[in-house]
């Protein structure tokens, strides 16, 4: 992601979100997990990327 105007790929977002969630869930004593606004944006970006990919696959299958 050297170019600041370039959007991260769904894979890059998924990897980043995996790291965030793994770190948060590693605290076994915690009953709740709180996401920052940035972390929530990563989740949303991942969900949108997956949705877009599935929609494109569905269109190609027609």
PQR file of N, CA, C, O and H, with PARSE charges and radii, in Angstrom:
ATOM      1  N   UNK A   1       0.822  -1.185   0.000 -0.4000 1.5000
ATOM      2  CA  UNK A   1       0.000   0.000   0.000 -0.0000 2.0000
ATOM      3  C   UNK A   1       0.869   1.253   0.000  0.5500 1.7000
ATOM      4  O   UNK A   1       0.659   2.156   0.810 -0.5500 1.4000
ATOM      5  N   UNK A   2       1.829   1.308  -0.892 -0.4000 1.5000
ATOM      6  CA  UNK A   2       2.735   2.446  -0.968 -0.0000 2.0000
ATOM      7  C   UNK A   2       2.008   3.697  -1.439  0.5500 1.7000
ATOM      8  O   UNK A   2       2.300   4.790  -0.954 -0.5500 1.4000
ATOM      9  H   UNK A   2       1.999   0.574  -1.550  0.4000 1.0000
ATOM     10  N   UNK A   3       1.073   3.568  -2.369 -0.4000 1.5000
ATOM     11  CA  UNK A   3       0.311   4.692  -2.884 -0.0000 2.0000
ATOM     12  C   UNK A   3      -0.836   4.994  -1.923  0.5500 1.7000
ATOM     13  O   UNK A   3      -1.723   4.156  -1.759 -0.5500 1.4000
ATOM     14  H   UNK A   3       0.835   2.680  -2.763  0.4000 1.0000
ATOM     15  N   UNK A   4      -0.847   6.181  -1.274 -0.4000 1.5000
ATOM     16  CA  UNK A   4      -1.882   6.469  -0.284 -0.0000 2.0000
ATOM     17  C   UNK A   4      -3.284   6.536  -0.875  0.5500 1.7000
ATOM     18  O   UNK A   4      -4.260   6.394  -0.139 -0.5500 1.4000
ATOM     19  H   UNK A   4      -0.126   6.861  -1.408  0.4000 1.0000
ATOM     20  N   UNK A   5      -3.412   6.749  -2.184 -0.4000 1.5000
ATOM     21  CA  UNK A   5      -4.724   6.816  -2.810 -0.0000 2.0000
ATOM     22  C   UNK A   5      -5.244   5.435  -3.194  0.5500 1.7000
ATOM     23  O   UNK A   5      -6.414   5.290  -3.548 -0.5500 1.4000
ATOM     24  H   UNK A   5      -2.619   6.865  -2.782  0.4000 1.0000
ATOM     25  N   UNK A   6      -4.385   4.420  -3.125 -0.4000 1.5000
ATOM     26  CA  UNK A   6      -4.777   3.070  -3.506 -0.0000 2.0000
ATOM     27  C   UNK A   6      -5.557   2.419  -2.367  0.5500 1.7000
ATOM     28  O   UNK A   6      -5.113   2.437  -1.218 -0.5500 1.4000
ATOM     29  H   UNK A   6      -3.435   4.538  -2.837  0.4000 1.0000
ATOM     30  N   UNK A   7      -6.701   1.852  -2.678 -0.4000 1.5000
ATOM     31  CA  UNK A   7      -7.513   1.176  -1.671 -0.0000 2.0000
ATOM     32  C   UNK A   7      -6.901  -0.184  -1.367  0.5500 1.7000
ATOM     33  O   UNK A   7      -6.401  -0.851  -2.273 -0.5500 1.4000
ATOM     34  H   UNK A   7      -7.061   1.837  -3.611  0.4000 1.0000
ATOM     35  N   UNK A   8      -6.933  -0.608  -0.095 -0.4000 1.5000
ATOM     36  CA  UNK A   8      -6.415  -1.940   0.230 -0.0000 2.0000
ATOM     37  C   UNK A   8      -7.329  -3.013  -0.349  0.5500 1.7000
ATOM     38  O   UNK A   8      -8.533  -2.808  -0.502 -0.5500 1.4000
ATOM     39  H   UNK A   8      -7.340  -0.066   0.641  0.4000 1.0000
ATOM     40  N   UNK A   9      -6.745  -4.144  -0.663 -0.4000 1.5000
ATOM     41  CA  UNK A   9      -7.548  -5.252  -1.176 -0.0000 2.0000
ATOM     42  C   UNK A   9      -8.314  -5.884  -0.028  0.5500 1.7000
ATOM     43  O   UNK A   9      -7.985  -5.669   1.139 -0.5500 1.4000
ATOM     44  H   UNK A   9      -5.766  -4.311  -0.539  0.4000 1.0000
ATOM     45  N   UNK A  10      -9.328  -6.660  -0.355 -0.4000 1.5000
ATOM     46  CA  UNK A  10     -10.093  -7.368   0.673 -0.0000 2.0000
ATOM     47  C   UNK A  10      -9.175  -8.296   1.466  0.5500 1.7000
ATOM     48  O   UNK A  10      -9.357  -8.473   2.671 -0.5500 1.4000
ATOM     49  H   UNK A  10      -9.596  -6.835  -1.302  0.4000 1.0000
ATOM     50  N   UNK A  11      -8.195  -8.885   0.794 -0.4000 1.5000
ATOM     51  CA  UNK A  11      -7.254  -9.773   1.480 -0.0000 2.0000
ATOM     52  C   UNK A  11      -6.420  -9.001   2.504  0.5500 1.7000
ATOM     53  O   UNK A  11      -6.212  -9.481   3.619 -0.5500 1.4000
ATOM     54  H   UNK A  11      -8.047  -8.741  -0.185  0.4000 1.0000
ATOM     55  N   UNK A  12      -5.948  -7.823   2.138 -0.4000 1.5000
ATOM     56  CA  UNK A  12      -5.177  -7.007   3.076 -0.0000 2.0000
ATOM     57  C   UNK A  12      -6.025  -6.608   4.279  0.5500 1.7000
ATOM     58  O   UNK A  12      -5.552  -6.639   5.415 -0.5500 1.4000
ATOM     59  H   UNK A  12      -6.118  -7.434   1.233  0.4000 1.0000
ATOM     60  N   UNK A  13      -7.263  -6.236   4.030 -0.4000 1.5000
ATOM     61  CA  UNK A  13      -8.166  -5.857   5.119 -0.0000 2.0000
ATOM     62  C   UNK A  13      -8.447  -7.063   6.002  0.5500 1.7000
ATOM     63  O   UNK A  13      -8.468  -6.945   7.227 -0.5500 1.4000
ATOM     64  H   UNK A  13      -7.647  -6.211   3.107  0.4000 1.0000
ATOM     65  N   UNK A  14      -8.663  -8.225   5.386 -0.4000 1.5000
ATOM     66  CA  UNK A  14      -8.930  -9.444   6.158 -0.0000 2.0000
ATOM     67  C   UNK A  14      -7.741  -9.796   7.049  0.5500 1.7000
ATOM     68  O   UNK A  14      -7.924 -10.178   8.205 -0.5500 1.4000
ATOM     69  H   UNK A  14      -8.646  -8.320   4.391  0.4000 1.0000
ATOM     70  N   UNK A  15      -6.546  -9.670   6.526 -0.4000 1.5000
ATOM     71  CA  UNK A  15      -5.351  -9.970   7.326 -0.0000 2.0000
ATOM     72  C   UNK A  15      -5.224  -8.999   8.499  0.5500 1.7000
ATOM     73  O   UNK A  15      -4.909  -9.406   9.617 -0.5500 1.4000
ATOM     74  H   UNK A  15      -6.398  -9.359   5.587  0.4000 1.0000
ATOM     75  N   UNK A  16      -5.469  -7.728   8.240 -0.4000 1.5000
ATOM     76  CA  UNK A  16      -5.391  -6.728   9.309 -0.0000 2.0000
ATOM     77  C   UNK A  16      -6.448  -6.997  10.375  0.5500 1.7000
ATOM     78  O   UNK A  16      -6.169  -6.908  11.571 -0.5500 1.4000
ATOM     79  H   UNK A  16      -5.724  -7.398   7.331  0.4000 1.0000
ATOM     80  N   UNK A  17      -7.659  -7.325   9.937 -0.4000 1.5000
ATOM     81  CA  UNK A  17      -8.734  -7.595  10.896 -0.0000 2.0000
ATOM     82  C   UNK A  17      -8.457  -8.861  11.683  0.5500 1.7000
ATOM     83  O   UNK A  17      -8.793  -8.939  12.865 -0.5500 1.4000
ATOM     84  H   UNK A  17      -7.886  -7.397   8.966  0.4000 1.0000
ATOM     85  N   UNK A  18      -7.853  -9.849  11.054 -0.4000 1.5000
ATOM     86  CA  UNK A  18      -7.473 -11.081  11.754 -0.0000 2.0000
ATOM     87  C   UNK A  18      -6.514 -10.768  12.892  0.5500 1.7000
ATOM     88  O   UNK A  18      -6.664 -11.288  13.997 -0.5500 1.4000
ATOM     89  H   UNK A  18      -7.580  -9.787  10.094  0.4000 1.0000
ATOM     90  N   UNK A  19      -5.534  -9.921  12.624 -0.4000 1.5000
ATOM     91  CA  UNK A  19      -4.575  -9.541  13.663 -0.0000 2.0000
ATOM     92  C   UNK A  19      -5.263  -8.823  14.816  0.5500 1.7000
ATOM     93  O   UNK A  19      -4.995  -9.111  15.983 -0.5500 1.4000
ATOM     94  H   UNK A  19      -5.412  -9.498  11.726  0.4000 1.0000
ATOM     95  N   UNK A  20      -6.153  -7.886  14.487 -0.4000 1.5000
ATOM     96  CA  UNK A  20      -6.858  -7.121  15.519 -0.0000 2.0000
ATOM     97  C   UNK A  20      -7.712  -8.044  16.375  0.5500 1.7000
ATOM     98  O   UNK A  20      -7.645  -7.995  17.603 -0.5500 1.4000
ATOM     99  H   UNK A  20      -6.371  -7.652  13.540  0.4000 1.0000
ATOM    100  N   UNK A  21      -8.517  -8.885  15.730 -0.4000 1.5000
ATOM    101  CA  UNK A  21      -9.415  -9.765  16.483 -0.0000 2.0000
ATOM    102  C   UNK A  21      -8.644 -10.812  17.279  0.5500 1.7000
ATOM    103  O   UNK A  21      -9.019 -11.129  18.408 -0.5500 1.4000
ATOM    104  H   UNK A  21      -8.572  -8.925  14.733  0.4000 1.0000
ATOM    105  N   UNK A  22      -7.583 -11.344  16.710 -0.4000 1.5000
ATOM    106  CA  UNK A  22      -6.781 -12.338  17.430 -0.0000 2.0000
ATOM    107  C   UNK A  22      -6.218 -11.725  18.714  0.5500 1.7000
ATOM    108  O   UNK A  22      -6.245 -12.355  19.771 -0.5500 1.4000
ATOM    109  H   UNK A  22      -7.279 -11.086  15.793  0.4000 1.0000
ATOM    110  N   UNK A  23      -5.714 -10.510  18.618 -0.4000 1.5000
ATOM    111  CA  UNK A  23      -5.158  -9.837  19.795 -0.0000 2.0000
ATOM    112  C   UNK A  23      -6.241  -9.563  20.833  0.5500 1.7000
ATOM    113  O   UNK A  23      -6.025  -9.776  22.026 -0.5500 1.4000
ATOM    114  H   UNK A  23      -5.692  -9.998  17.759  0.4000 1.0000
ATOM    115  N   UNK A  24      -7.397  -9.095  20.389 -0.4000 1.5000
ATOM    116  CA  UNK A  24      -8.484  -8.787  21.328 -0.0000 2.0000
ATOM    117  C   UNK A  24      -9.019 -10.053  21.985  0.5500 1.7000
ATOM    118  O   UNK A  24      -9.307 -10.056  23.182 -0.5500 1.4000
ATOM    119  H   UNK A  24      -7.573  -8.923  19.420  0.4000 1.0000
ATOM    120  N   UNK A  25      -9.156 -11.126  21.214 -0.4000 1.5000
ATOM    121  CA  UNK A  25      -9.730 -12.363  21.745 -0.0000 2.0000
ATOM    122  C   UNK A  25      -8.727 -13.181  22.546  0.5500 1.7000
ATOM    123  O   UNK A  25      -9.107 -14.146  23.210 -0.5500 1.4000
ATOM    124  H   UNK A  25      -8.922 -11.123  20.242  0.4000 1.0000
ATOM    125  N   UNK A  26      -7.465 -12.812  22.494 -0.4000 1.5000
ATOM    126  CA  UNK A  26      -6.459 -13.559  23.258 -0.0000 2.0000
ATOM    127  C   UNK A  26      -6.559 -13.292  24.759  0.5500 1.7000
ATOM    128  O   UNK A  26      -5.993 -14.032  25.563 -0.5500 1.4000
ATOM    129  H   UNK A  26      -7.156 -12.029  21.954  0.4000 1.0000
ATOM    130  N   UNK A  27      -7.267 -12.252  25.129 -0.4000 1.5000
ATOM    131  CA  UNK A  27      -7.492 -11.945  26.548 -0.0000 2.0000
ATOM    132  C   UNK A  27      -8.693 -12.774  26.991  0.5500 1.7000
ATOM    133  O   UNK A  27      -9.838 -12.334  26.893 -0.5500 1.4000
ATOM    134  H   UNK A  27      -7.727 -11.650  24.476  0.4000 1.0000
ATOM    135  N   UNK A  28      -8.414 -13.969  27.476 -0.4000 1.5000
ATOM    136  CA  UNK A  28      -9.478 -14.922  27.791 -0.0000 2.0000
ATOM    137  C   UNK A  28     -10.361 -14.473  28.947  0.5500 1.7000
ATOM    138  O   UNK A  28     -11.513 -14.895  29.036 -0.5500 1.4000
ATOM    139  H   UNK A  28      -7.484 -14.326  27.556  0.4000 1.0000
ATOM    140  N   UNK A  29      -9.853 -13.635  29.826 -0.4000 1.5000
ATOM    141  CA  UNK A  29     -10.630 -13.171  30.975 -0.0000 2.0000
ATOM    142  C   UNK A  29     -11.645 -12.091  30.593  0.5500 1.7000
ATOM    143  O   UNK A  29     -12.561 -11.805  31.364 -0.5500 1.4000
ATOM    144  H   UNK A  29      -8.917 -13.292  29.754  0.4000 1.0000
ATOM    145  N   UNK A  30     -11.492 -11.501  29.432 -0.4000 1.5000
ATOM    146  CA  UNK A  30     -12.397 -10.425  29.020 -0.0000 2.0000
ATOM    147  C   UNK A  30     -13.744 -10.992  28.589  0.5500 1.7000
ATOM    148  O   UNK A  30     -13.812 -11.907  27.768 -0.5500 1.4000
ATOM    149  H   UNK A  30     -10.748 -11.734  28.805  0.4000 1.0000
ATOM    150  N   UNK A  31     -14.814 -10.437  29.153 -0.4000 1.5000
ATOM    151  CA  UNK A  31     -16.159 -10.866  28.769 -0.0000 2.0000
ATOM    152  C   UNK A  31     -16.655 -10.108  27.549  0.5500 1.7000
ATOM    153  O   UNK A  31     -17.544 -10.580  26.841 -0.5500 1.4000
ATOM    154  H   UNK A  31     -14.759  -9.694  29.820  0.4000 1.0000
ATOM    155  N   UNK A  32     -16.087  -8.943  27.304 -0.4000 1.5000
ATOM    156  CA  UNK A  32     -16.487  -8.123  26.166 -0.0000 2.0000
ATOM    157  C   UNK A  32     -15.258  -7.725  25.363  0.5500 1.7000
ATOM    158  O   UNK A  32     -14.151  -7.626  25.891 -0.5500 1.4000
ATOM    159  H   UNK A  32     -15.364  -8.560  27.880  0.4000 1.0000
ATOM    160  N   UNK A  33     -15.482  -7.503  24.082 -0.4000 1.5000
ATOM    161  CA  UNK A  33     -14.429  -7.005  23.201 -0.0000 2.0000
ATOM    162  C   UNK A  33     -14.948  -5.706  22.598  0.5500 1.7000
ATOM    163  O   UNK A  33     -16.034  -5.672  22.021 -0.5500 1.4000
ATOM    164  H   UNK A  33     -16.381  -7.583  23.653  0.4000 1.0000
ATOM    165  N   UNK A  34     -14.177  -4.651  22.733 -0.4000 1.5000
ATOM    166  CA  UNK A  34     -14.567  -3.351  22.205 -0.0000 2.0000
ATOM    167  C   UNK A  34     -13.664  -3.009  21.028  0.5500 1.7000
ATOM    168  O   UNK A  34     -12.442  -3.144  21.101 -0.5500 1.4000
ATOM    169  H   UNK A  34     -13.294  -4.678  23.202  0.4000 1.0000
ATOM    170  N   UNK A  35     -14.285  -2.566  19.946 -0.4000 1.5000
ATOM    171  CA  UNK A  35     -13.526  -2.163  18.760 -0.0000 2.0000
ATOM    172  C   UNK A  35     -13.463  -0.645  18.684  0.5500 1.7000
ATOM    173  O   UNK A  35     -14.439   0.046  18.978 -0.5500 1.4000
ATOM    174  H   UNK A  35     -15.277  -2.457  19.886  0.4000 1.0000
ATOM    175  N   UNK A  36     -12.318  -0.143  18.291 -0.4000 1.5000
ATOM    176  CA  UNK A  36     -12.194   1.293  18.029 -0.0000 2.0000
ATOM    177  C   UNK A  36     -12.901   1.597  16.706  0.5500 1.7000
ATOM    178  O   UNK A  36     -13.297   0.690  15.973 -0.5500 1.4000
ATOM    179  H   UNK A  36     -11.526  -0.704  18.053  0.4000 1.0000
ATOM    180  N   UNK A  37     -13.047   2.867  16.424 -0.4000 1.5000
ATOM    181  CA  UNK A  37     -13.671   3.268  15.154 -0.0000 2.0000
ATOM    182  C   UNK A  37     -12.865   2.720  13.967  0.5500 1.7000
ATOM    183  O   UNK A  37     -13.441   2.253  12.984 -0.5500 1.4000
ATOM    184  H   UNK A  37     -12.726   3.603  17.020  0.4000 1.0000
ATOM    185  N   UNK A  38     -11.541   2.779  14.065 -0.4000 1.5000
ATOM    186  CA  UNK A  38     -10.676   2.274  12.990 -0.0000 2.0000
ATOM    187  C   UNK A  38     -10.849   0.762  12.818  0.5500 1.7000
ATOM    188  O   UNK A  38     -10.914   0.265  11.694 -0.5500 1.4000
ATOM    189  H   UNK A  38     -11.073   3.158  14.864  0.4000 1.0000
ATOM    190  N   UNK A  39     -10.922   0.043  13.928 -0.4000 1.5000
ATOM    191  CA  UNK A  39     -11.105  -1.409  13.869 -0.0000 2.0000
ATOM    192  C   UNK A  39     -12.465  -1.765  13.282  0.5500 1.7000
ATOM    193  O   UNK A  39     -12.584  -2.711  12.504 -0.5500 1.4000
ATOM    194  H   UNK A  39     -10.869   0.447  14.841  0.4000 1.0000
ATOM    195  N   UNK A  40     -13.488  -1.005  13.656 -0.4000 1.5000
ATOM    196  CA  UNK A  40     -14.823  -1.229  13.093 -0.0000 2.0000
ATOM    197  C   UNK A  40     -14.816  -0.945  11.592  0.5500 1.7000
ATOM    198  O   UNK A  40     -15.484  -1.637  10.824 -0.5500 1.4000
ATOM    199  H   UNK A  40     -13.391  -0.236  14.288  0.4000 1.0000
ATOM    200  N   UNK A  41     -14.061   0.073  11.178 -0.4000 1.5000
ATOM    201  CA  UNK A  41     -13.946   0.382   9.750 -0.0000 2.0000
ATOM    202  C   UNK A  41     -13.271  -0.764   9.003  0.5500 1.7000
ATOM    203  O   UNK A  41     -13.640  -1.062   7.867 -0.5500 1.4000
ATOM    204  H   UNK A  41     -13.518   0.635  11.802  0.4000 1.0000
ATOM    205  N   UNK A  42     -12.285  -1.411   9.628 -0.4000 1.5000
ATOM    206  CA  UNK A  42     -11.654  -2.584   9.015 -0.0000 2.0000
ATOM    207  C   UNK A  42     -12.679  -3.699   8.815  0.5500 1.7000
ATOM    208  O   UNK A  42     -12.722  -4.329   7.759 -0.5500 1.4000
ATOM    209  H   UNK A  42     -11.985  -1.170  10.551  0.4000 1.0000
ATOM    210  N   UNK A  43     -13.502  -3.936   9.834 -0.4000 1.5000
ATOM    211  CA  UNK A  43     -14.545  -4.968   9.729 -0.0000 2.0000
ATOM    212  C   UNK A  43     -15.497  -4.646   8.584  0.5500 1.7000
ATOM    213  O   UNK A  43     -15.833  -5.515   7.779 -0.5500 1.4000
ATOM    214  H   UNK A  43     -13.468  -3.424  10.692  0.4000 1.0000
ATOM    215  N   UNK A  44     -15.926  -3.397   8.521 -0.4000 1.5000
ATOM    216  CA  UNK A  44     -16.841  -2.983   7.467 -0.0000 2.0000
ATOM    217  C   UNK A  44     -16.190  -3.134   6.100  0.5500 1.7000
ATOM    218  O   UNK A  44     -16.828  -3.609   5.160 -0.5500 1.4000
ATOM    219  H   UNK A  44     -15.653  -2.691   9.175  0.4000 1.0000
ATOM    220  N   UNK A  45     -14.938  -2.740   5.981 -0.4000 1.5000
ATOM    221  CA  UNK A  45     -14.226  -2.877   4.708 -0.0000 2.0000
ATOM    222  C   UNK A  45     -14.132  -4.323   4.264  0.5500 1.7000
ATOM    223  O   UNK A  45     -14.277  -4.630   3.081 -0.5500 1.4000
ATOM    224  H   UNK A  45     -14.419  -2.354   6.744  0.4000 1.0000
ATOM    225  N   UNK A  46     -13.890  -5.202   5.212 -0.4000 1.5000
ATOM    226  CA  UNK A  46     -13.822  -6.629   4.893 -0.0000 2.0000
ATOM    227  C   UNK A  46     -15.180  -7.141   4.432  0.5500 1.7000
ATOM    228  O   UNK A  46     -15.278  -7.840   3.424 -0.5500 1.4000
ATOM    229  H   UNK A  46     -13.773  -4.953   6.173  0.4000 1.0000
ATOM    230  N   UNK A  47     -16.222  -6.790   5.170 -0.4000 1.5000
ATOM    231  CA  UNK A  47     -17.569  -7.236   4.803 -0.0000 2.0000
ATOM    232  C   UNK A  47     -17.962  -6.708   3.425  0.5500 1.7000
ATOM    233  O   UNK A  47     -18.557  -7.431   2.626 -0.5500 1.4000
ATOM    234  H   UNK A  47     -16.142  -6.222   5.989  0.4000 1.0000
ATOM    235  N   UNK A  48     -17.632  -5.461   3.149 -0.4000 1.5000
ATOM    236  CA  UNK A  48     -17.946  -4.890   1.839 -0.0000 2.0000
ATOM    237  C   UNK A  48     -17.151  -5.578   0.732  0.5500 1.7000
ATOM    238  O   UNK A  48     -17.684  -5.825  -0.350 -0.5500 1.4000
ATOM    239  H   UNK A  48     -17.148  -4.873   3.798  0.4000 1.0000
ATOM    240  N   UNK A  49     -15.887  -5.886   0.994 -0.4000 1.5000
ATOM    241  CA  UNK A  49     -15.061  -6.577   0.005 -0.0000 2.0000
ATOM    242  C   UNK A  49     -15.584  -7.963  -0.312  0.5500 1.7000
ATOM    243  O   UNK A  49     -15.617  -8.372  -1.473 -0.5500 1.4000
ATOM    244  H   UNK A  49     -15.455  -5.685   1.873  0.4000 1.0000
ATOM    245  N   UNK A  50     -15.994  -8.689   0.721 -0.4000 1.5000
ATOM    246  CA  UNK A  50     -16.557 -10.031   0.520 -0.0000 2.0000
ATOM    247  C   UNK A  50     -17.862  -9.932  -0.253  0.5500 1.7000
ATOM    248  O   UNK A  50     -18.105 -10.714  -1.172 -0.5500 1.4000
ATOM    249  H   UNK A  50     -15.967  -8.357   1.664  0.4000 1.0000
ATOM    250  N   UNK A  51     -18.706  -8.971   0.119 -0.4000 1.5000
ATOM    251  CA  UNK A  51     -19.982  -8.778  -0.570 -0.0000 2.0000
ATOM    252  C   UNK A  51     -19.765  -8.481  -2.046  0.5500 1.7000
ATOM    253  O   UNK A  51     -20.417  -9.069  -2.908 -0.5500 1.4000
ATOM    254  H   UNK A  51     -18.509  -8.336   0.865  0.4000 1.0000
ATOM    255  N   UNK A  52     -18.852  -7.570  -2.329 -0.4000 1.5000
ATOM    256  CA  UNK A  52     -18.558  -7.210  -3.719 -0.0000 2.0000
ATOM    257  C   UNK A  52     -18.056  -8.416  -4.506  0.5500 1.7000
ATOM    258  O   UNK A  52     -18.468  -8.632  -5.646 -0.5500 1.4000
ATOM    259  H   UNK A  52     -18.322  -7.092  -1.629  0.4000 1.0000
ATOM    260  N   UNK A  53     -17.177  -9.190  -3.909 -0.4000 1.5000
ATOM    261  CA  UNK A  53     -16.634 -10.376  -4.568 -0.0000 2.0000
ATOM    262  C   UNK A  53     -17.730 -11.397  -4.858  0.5500 1.7000
ATOM    263  O   UNK A  53     -17.786 -11.959  -5.952 -0.5500 1.4000
ATOM    264  H   UNK A  53     -16.842  -9.015  -2.984  0.4000 1.0000
ATOM    265  N   UNK A  54     -18.595 -11.635  -3.883 -0.4000 1.5000
ATOM    266  CA  UNK A  54     -19.685 -12.598  -4.079 -0.0000 2.0000
ATOM    267  C   UNK A  54     -20.665 -12.120  -5.146  0.5500 1.7000
ATOM    268  O   UNK A  54     -21.164 -12.918  -5.940 -0.5500 1.4000
ATOM    269  H   UNK A  54     -18.549 -11.179  -2.994  0.4000 1.0000
ATOM    270  N   UNK A  55     -20.938 -10.815  -5.162 -0.4000 1.5000
ATOM    271  CA  UNK A  55     -21.840 -10.268  -6.182 -0.0000 2.0000
ATOM    272  C   UNK A  55     -21.240 -10.423  -7.574  0.5500 1.7000
ATOM    273  O   UNK A  55     -21.953 -10.763  -8.519 -0.5500 1.4000
ATOM    274  H   UNK A  55     -20.532 -10.167  -4.517  0.4000 1.0000
ATOM    275  N   UNK A  56     -19.938 -10.179  -7.711 -0.4000 1.5000
ATOM    276  CA  UNK A  56     -19.278 -10.336  -9.006 -0.0000 2.0000
ATOM    277  C   UNK A  56     -19.304 -11.791  -9.454  0.5500 1.7000
ATOM    278  O   UNK A  56     -19.538 -12.080 -10.627 -0.5500 1.4000
ATOM    279  H   UNK A  56     -19.359  -9.903  -6.944  0.4000 1.0000
ATOM    280  N   UNK A  57     -19.063 -12.706  -8.520 -0.4000 1.5000
ATOM    281  CA  UNK A  57     -19.113 -14.136  -8.848 -0.0000 2.0000
ATOM    282  C   UNK A  57     -20.508 -14.548  -9.286  0.5500 1.7000
ATOM    283  O   UNK A  57     -20.660 -15.340 -10.215 -0.5500 1.4000
ATOM    284  H   UNK A  57     -18.873 -12.471  -7.567  0.4000 1.0000
ATOM    285  N   UNK A  58     -21.525 -14.017  -8.625 -0.4000 1.5000
ATOM    286  CA  UNK A  58     -22.906 -14.348  -8.970 -0.0000 2.0000
ATOM    287  C   UNK A  58     -23.243 -13.847 -10.373  0.5500 1.7000
ATOM    288  O   UNK A  58     -23.933 -14.533 -11.128 -0.5500 1.4000
ATOM    289  H   UNK A  58     -21.402 -13.373  -7.870  0.4000 1.0000
ATOM    290  N   UNK A  59     -22.761 -12.659 -10.725 -0.4000 1.5000
ATOM    291  CA  UNK A  59     -23.015 -12.117 -12.059 -0.0000 2.0000
ATOM    292  C   UNK A  59     -22.308 -12.937 -13.135  0.5500 1.7000
ATOM    293  O   UNK A  59     -22.843 -13.118 -14.229 -0.5500 1.4000
ATOM    294  H   UNK A  59     -22.201 -12.102 -10.112  0.4000 1.0000
ATOM    295  N   UNK A  60     -21.114 -13.432 -12.830 -0.4000 1.5000
ATOM    296  CA  UNK A  60     -20.362 -14.227 -13.796 -0.0000 2.0000
ATOM    297  C   UNK A  60     -21.004 -15.595 -14.013  0.5500 1.7000
ATOM    298  O   UNK A  60     -20.873 -16.180 -15.088 -0.5500 1.4000
ATOM    299  H   UNK A  60     -20.680 -13.285 -11.942  0.4000 1.0000
ATOM    300  N   UNK A  61     -21.690 -16.101 -13.004 -0.4000 1.5000
ATOM    301  CA  UNK A  61     -22.323 -17.416 -13.102 -0.0000 2.0000
ATOM    302  C   UNK A  61     -23.603 -17.390 -13.924  0.5500 1.7000
ATOM    303  O   UNK A  61     -24.118 -18.443 -14.299 -0.5500 1.4000
ATOM    304  H   UNK A  61     -21.796 -15.625 -12.130  0.4000 1.0000
ATOM    305  N   UNK A  62     -24.121 -16.201 -14.208 -0.4000 1.5000
ATOM    306  CA  UNK A  62     -25.387 -16.098 -14.967 -0.0000 2.0000
ATOM    307  C   UNK A  62     -25.181 -16.354 -16.425  0.5500 1.7000
ATOM    308  O   UNK A  62     -26.136 -16.307 -17.201 -0.5500 1.4000
ATOM    309  H   UNK A  62     -23.703 -15.345 -13.904  0.4000 1.0000
TER
END
